[in-house]
Amino acid sequence: MNSASNPAQNEPVETPVIGHQVSPRFERSDEFEADLRRVVDGYFQEAGISTRDRLSMFLKTAVLLSLAGMAYSTLLFVALPFWAVVALVVFLAMVVAGIGFNVQHDGGHHAYSRHHWINRLAAASLDLIGASSYVWRWKHDVLHHMYVNIAGHDTDIDLGPFGRVSPDHPRRMLHRFQHLYIWPLYGILALKWQWFDDFRDVLVGRLGARRMPRPKGWDLALFLLGRLAFFGWTIGIPSLFHPLGSVIACYVLGSVVLGIVLSVVFQLAHAVGEAQFPTPDPVTGKLDAGWARHQVRTTVDFSRGNAFVTWCLGGLNYQIEHHLFPRISHVHYPALAPLVEAVCLRHGVAYHDHGGFWKGIASHYRWLRHMGSPAQAS
Ligand SMILES: [Zn+2]
C-alpha cells in the first residue's frame, strides 16, 4: 500500500529566483501537519486500500477517452445541422477539460498510479490537448502547489495586465471593471497557451519570478510533437473533410469553452475572498505559517458531496484535500474531506467551503470587484 504521507509532496523543489526577490520560506512543519498525516495514513491503513491505482480511475479514463473519440469522429464523418455541430463541439471541449482535470492532473501529480510510466503517460495527455506537460510540471506541480497565492511565485494568480486577483499585484484603472469583462477573457486562456505562453516560457526559461530549466531531449521532443499532434487533430485532419473556415470556427469555439471551464474551476479555489494571499517578508522571505497551514489558508472547496461534480472535475472541488495530499488519487477526496476538516477544527485552522458551485462563482465575482476597486490600489 502506498503511504499517504509521501514526503515528496511538499518537499521544496527550488528553482532560482530572478532579480532581488528572495524565495518564500515556510515555518517548520508543526503538529497540525503531523496530525493531518497521521489521520490520513490511519484512514488508508484501516480501510486497507491503496492511495493510487484505483479501478474507478482506469474506468473513468476509458469513459472519457471513449466520449472524446465518439464526439470527434461524429464531427468528422457525420453531416450534422449547425446547432448539432455547436453542441457537439461544446461537449467535446468539456470532455477534453475532463481529461485534463481527471487523467492529466492525477498523472502529473503522480497520483494516478505507483508506476511511473502510467503517470507519465497520463500526464502527457496534456500535450495532446494543447498545453505542455513539461511547462505544467514546473508551473503547477512545483510553483503553484508550493507557493499558492504568493504573488510572483505562483504564476496561476498572474492574470497579466487585464486582471488583478492578489493585493500584491499592481492595480490599474481598467481593473475597476474586471468583474464584468474578465469572464470572456478567460475564454482566450487556452488559445493563449496553445499559441504563445508555452513557447514563450520554453524560450525564455522563466515563470514569474523564477527560472524554469529549458526542456531538452525527450522533453523537448514531446513538447514539439505534442503541439504538432494537437494542431493536427484539431485543424489538420478536420480540414481534409470540411471547409477550413468551419474547422477554424469549431477549433476557436472549443478552445474558448475549454479556457472558460479551466479558468473558472481553478479560480474558485484560490481567487476568492475566503482565501488568503500571504506576503513573505521582503528581506528574509519568511512566511508566518508552515506549509500545510499555508495550503489550507489559501484554498477553498466547493460542491462537496456532489458526486457528479466531483466525477467531472477530478476532485478539484476538493482543492484543500488536493493541496494537502496531491499524490493521493482524487477518488479518495470525498472520504478524506471530513477527516481533514476535523483536524483543521482541532488546530484552529479555518477550513473554507463555498457550498455550491454558484456560491463559488459569486465569491470570485465579489473578489474581482474588491481587487479592482479604487480603494484597493496598492
Ligand atoms: Zn494540482
Residues whose N, C-alpha, C, O or C-beta is under 5 A from the ligand:
A	BS01	ZN	none
